[in-house]
Amino acid sequence: MHPMLNIAIRAVRKGGNIIIQNYDAHKFIKEDVDKNKIFIKNIMYKINRIISEIIYRSYPHHIILKKNENIIFKQNEKNTIWIINELDGKNNFIKHFPYFCISIAVVVKSKTEISVIYDPIKNDLFTAVKGQGSQLNGYRTRCSKINTLNYTTVAVNLPNKIYSETLSYFEIYKKLILCGISFRCTGSTVLDAAYVAAGKIDCLFDFNLEPNNFIASKLQVREAGCLISNFTGGHEYNHCHSGNITSSPKFVRLITEKIRAYYLI
């Protein structure tokens, strides 16, 4: 096993223990939004601290990306960078909906070399090493081989705000639902991407890209044979008003043929 992968796995499992310990320990009050935010913030701080301690113990000279720090700027450095997403799916956690995860990505000389995504509730560990494929709990994963739009499952990450493209999105949904596609809006895009890599979900539509969070997902899906495309079938976008489609190359082609006319540049 790659030594940095071993450290990343140890770190996410330790972080997962903190999530499990707090999952039923706090009674969330719907009206008390501020109290809930403080509770989540404290959990994320604890997770980040314990993961950082494990990383620095083995790699004291590596860089751990700070929250909201620009990964594009940092990628110009020659140092090894660790990107931690302490809890993807915070609202699910608050609602006791068991669909959230921790992720770690390791970027070496501007290239993502290692990705770990961990679901502490199901104890599912998704890993990927550049050029060595992706795995779920130690077993090799591949994306779905489905070659029709009918009877397929597509996860979708909706935009946080209303943009001019929103009406176009609704037209896309309507078009694809009529093709027999079943949509899922789960609340954890990172875990959705891991499910696409494992063939559990056929495709992911991400209208609400957060580049730092997507770093770990990219390696997982690419090592599983997926293609990441924009809505017209070209190379992926990383702009906040755009979106990506992640699926097998054949399924991406089928999808983009249906929605290309509805996408607004």
C-alpha positions as CSV (number, residue, x, y, z in Angstrom):
1,M,0.0,0.0,0.0
2,H,1.2,3.5,-0.8
3,P,2.5,5.0,2.5
4,M,0.5,8.2,2.2
5,L,-2.6,6.3,1.4
6,N,-2.1,4.3,4.6
7,I,-1.8,7.6,6.6
8,A,-4.9,9.0,4.9
9,I,-7.0,5.9,5.7
10,R,-5.9,6.0,9.3
11,A,-6.8,9.7,9.5
12,V,-10.3,9.5,8.0
13,R,-11.1,6.5,10.3
14,K,-10.1,8.6,13.3
15,G,-12.2,11.5,12.0
16,G,-15.1,9.1,11.4
17,N,-15.0,8.0,15.0
18,I,-15.6,11.6,16.1
19,I,-18.6,11.9,13.8
20,I,-20.1,8.6,15.1
21,Q,-19.5,9.7,18.7
22,N,-21.4,13.0,18.0
23,Y,-24.1,11.6,15.7
24,D,-26.6,10.8,18.4
25,A,-25.0,12.9,21.2
26,H,-26.7,16.1,20.3
27,K,-30.3,16.9,19.9
28,F,-30.6,19.3,17.0
29,I,-33.3,22.0,17.4
30,K,-34.8,23.1,14.1
31,E,-35.4,26.7,15.4
32,D,-31.9,27.0,16.9
33,V,-29.9,27.4,13.7
34,D,-27.0,29.3,15.5
35,K,-26.6,26.5,18.1
36,N,-26.5,23.9,15.4
37,K,-23.9,25.8,13.4
38,I,-21.7,26.1,16.5
39,F,-22.0,22.3,17.2
40,I,-21.1,21.4,13.6
41,K,-18.2,23.9,13.6
42,N,-16.8,22.3,16.8
43,I,-17.1,18.8,15.3
44,M,-15.3,19.9,12.2
45,Y,-12.6,21.6,14.2
46,K,-12.0,18.4,16.2
47,I,-11.9,16.3,13.0
48,N,-9.4,18.6,11.3
49,R,-7.2,18.7,14.4
50,I,-7.0,14.9,14.8
51,I,-6.4,14.4,11.0
52,S,-3.8,17.1,10.9
53,E,-2.0,15.6,13.9
54,I,-1.8,12.2,12.2
55,I,-0.6,13.7,8.9
56,Y,2.1,16.0,10.5
57,R,3.3,13.1,12.7
58,S,4.4,11.2,9.5
59,Y,4.9,14.2,7.1
60,P,5.8,17.3,9.1
61,H,6.9,19.3,6.0
62,H,3.7,18.7,4.0
63,I,1.1,21.4,3.7
64,I,-2.5,21.0,4.9
65,L,-4.8,23.3,2.9
66,K,-6.7,25.8,5.1
67,K,-10.4,26.1,4.9
68,N,-11.5,28.2,1.8
69,E,-7.8,28.5,0.7
70,N,-7.4,28.7,-3.1
71,I,-6.3,25.2,-4.3
72,I,-5.5,26.6,-7.8
73,F,-2.9,29.0,-6.3
74,K,-1.4,26.3,-4.0
75,Q,-1.1,23.8,-6.9
76,N,1.7,26.0,-8.3
77,E,3.8,25.0,-5.4
78,K,6.1,22.0,-5.5
79,N,5.1,20.9,-2.0
80,T,2.8,18.0,-1.2
81,I,-0.7,19.4,-0.3
82,W,-3.3,17.6,1.8
83,I,-6.9,18.7,1.3
84,I,-9.4,17.8,4.0
85,N,-13.2,17.9,3.8
86,E,-14.2,17.2,7.4
87,L,-17.9,16.7,6.8
88,D,-19.6,16.7,3.4
89,G,-23.3,16.6,4.0
90,K,-23.7,18.8,7.1
91,N,-27.4,19.2,6.7
92,N,-27.9,15.5,6.5
93,F,-25.9,15.1,9.7
94,I,-28.1,17.7,11.5
95,K,-31.2,15.9,10.3
96,H,-29.9,12.4,11.3
97,F,-30.1,11.4,7.6
98,P,-27.2,8.9,7.4
99,Y,-25.6,10.1,4.1
100,F,-22.4,12.1,4.7
101,C,-18.6,11.5,4.5
102,I,-15.1,12.7,5.2
103,S,-12.6,13.0,2.3
104,I,-8.9,13.6,2.0
105,A,-7.0,14.3,-1.3
106,V,-3.2,14.4,-1.6
107,V,-1.8,16.6,-4.3
108,V,1.9,16.1,-5.3
109,K,3.4,18.6,-7.7
110,S,0.0,19.8,-8.9
111,K,-1.3,16.3,-9.5
112,T,-3.8,14.5,-7.3
113,E,-2.1,11.3,-6.4
114,I,-4.3,9.9,-3.6
115,S,-8.0,10.1,-2.7
116,V,-9.9,8.7,0.3
117,I,-13.6,9.1,0.9
118,Y,-15.0,7.5,4.1
119,D,-18.7,7.0,5.1
120,P,-18.5,6.4,8.8
121,I,-22.1,5.3,9.2
122,K,-21.8,2.4,6.7
123,N,-18.0,2.0,7.3
124,D,-17.5,2.3,3.5
125,L,-14.0,3.3,2.5
126,F,-13.5,4.5,-1.1
127,T,-9.8,4.8,-2.1
128,A,-7.9,5.7,-5.3
129,V,-4.3,6.0,-6.2
130,K,-3.3,7.7,-9.5
131,G,-2.7,5.0,-12.1
132,Q,-3.7,2.2,-9.8
133,G,-7.5,2.3,-10.0
134,S,-10.2,2.9,-7.4
135,Q,-11.5,0.6,-4.7
136,L,-14.3,0.2,-2.2
137,N,-13.4,-1.6,1.0
138,G,-10.4,-3.2,-0.8
139,Y,-12.3,-4.3,-3.9
140,R,-11.7,-2.8,-7.4
141,T,-14.5,-0.5,-8.5
142,R,-15.7,0.4,-12.0
143,C,-18.3,2.9,-13.2
144,S,-21.7,1.7,-14.5
145,K,-21.7,0.2,-17.9
146,I,-25.3,1.1,-18.6
147,N,-25.8,2.2,-22.2
148,T,-29.4,3.5,-22.1
149,L,-31.1,6.4,-20.4
150,N,-34.1,4.3,-19.4
151,Y,-34.1,2.9,-15.8
152,T,-31.0,4.9,-14.8
153,T,-30.2,6.8,-11.6
154,V,-28.7,10.2,-11.7
155,A,-27.6,12.1,-8.5
156,V,-27.9,15.9,-8.7
157,N,-26.3,18.7,-6.8
158,L,-28.5,21.8,-7.2
159,P,-27.2,25.4,-7.2
160,N,-27.5,27.3,-3.9
161,K,-28.9,30.4,-5.6
162,I,-31.1,31.2,-8.5
163,Y,-29.2,32.0,-11.6
164,S,-30.3,32.8,-15.1
165,E,-29.6,29.2,-16.1
166,T,-32.1,27.9,-13.6
167,L,-35.0,27.7,-16.1
168,S,-32.7,25.8,-18.4
169,Y,-32.0,23.3,-15.6
170,F,-35.7,22.7,-15.2
171,E,-36.0,22.0,-18.9
172,I,-33.1,19.6,-18.7
173,Y,-34.8,17.7,-15.8
174,K,-38.1,17.5,-17.7
175,K,-36.4,16.2,-20.8
176,L,-34.4,13.5,-18.9
177,I,-37.3,12.4,-16.7
178,L,-39.3,11.7,-19.9
179,C,-36.3,9.5,-21.0
180,G,-36.8,7.4,-17.9
181,I,-34.1,8.8,-15.7
182,S,-34.7,8.8,-11.9
183,F,-33.1,11.7,-10.1
184,R,-31.6,11.8,-6.5
185,C,-30.7,14.9,-4.6
186,T,-28.8,13.4,-1.6
187,G,-27.0,16.3,0.0
188,S,-23.5,14.9,-0.2
189,T,-21.9,15.4,-3.6
190,V,-18.5,13.8,-2.6
191,L,-20.3,10.6,-1.5
192,D,-22.4,10.7,-4.7
193,A,-19.2,10.8,-6.8
194,A,-17.8,7.8,-4.8
195,Y,-21.0,5.9,-5.6
196,V,-20.6,6.8,-9.3
197,A,-17.1,5.4,-9.2
198,A,-18.4,2.2,-7.6
199,G,-21.2,1.8,-10.1
200,K,-23.9,2.3,-7.5
201,I,-25.2,5.5,-9.2
202,D,-25.0,5.9,-13.0
203,C,-24.3,9.6,-13.2
204,L,-23.7,12.8,-11.2
205,F,-24.9,16.2,-12.2
206,D,-23.1,18.9,-10.3
207,F,-24.5,22.4,-10.8
208,N,-22.9,23.8,-7.6
209,L,-19.2,23.1,-7.9
210,E,-16.9,23.6,-5.0
211,P,-13.4,23.0,-6.5
212,N,-11.7,22.0,-3.2
213,N,-14.3,19.4,-2.4
214,F,-14.2,18.0,-5.9
215,I,-10.5,17.3,-5.8
216,A,-10.9,14.0,-4.0
217,S,-13.9,13.0,-6.2
218,K,-12.1,13.6,-9.5
219,L,-9.4,11.0,-8.9
220,Q,-12.0,8.4,-7.6
221,V,-14.2,8.7,-10.7
222,R,-11.4,8.9,-13.2
223,E,-9.6,5.8,-11.8
224,A,-13.0,4.0,-12.1
225,G,-13.2,4.8,-15.8
226,C,-15.5,7.8,-15.7
227,L,-15.5,10.9,-17.8
228,I,-16.0,14.4,-16.4
229,S,-17.7,16.6,-19.0
230,N,-19.6,19.9,-19.2
231,F,-23.2,20.0,-20.5
232,T,-22.2,20.3,-24.1
233,G,-19.8,17.3,-24.1
234,G,-16.6,19.2,-23.8
235,H,-14.0,19.4,-21.1
236,E,-15.1,19.9,-17.5
237,Y,-15.9,23.4,-16.1
238,N,-14.8,24.6,-12.7
239,H,-16.8,27.9,-12.6
240,C,-19.5,28.4,-10.1
241,H,-22.2,29.1,-12.6
242,S,-21.4,26.0,-14.6
243,G,-21.7,22.3,-14.0
244,N,-20.2,19.0,-14.6
245,I,-21.5,15.6,-15.7
246,T,-19.7,12.6,-14.3
247,S,-20.3,9.1,-15.7
248,S,-19.0,6.5,-18.2
249,P,-18.0,8.0,-21.5
250,K,-20.9,6.3,-23.4
251,F,-23.5,7.6,-20.9
252,V,-22.0,11.1,-20.9
253,R,-22.5,11.1,-24.7
254,L,-26.1,9.9,-24.4
255,I,-26.9,12.6,-21.8
256,T,-25.2,15.5,-23.6
257,E,-27.0,14.6,-26.9
258,K,-30.3,15.1,-25.0
259,I,-29.5,18.3,-23.1
260,R,-27.0,20.2,-25.3
261,A,-29.8,22.4,-26.8
262,Y,-31.0,23.5,-23.3
263,Y,-27.6,24.5,-21.9
264,L,-27.0,28.2,-21.8
265,I,-23.4,29.3,-22.3
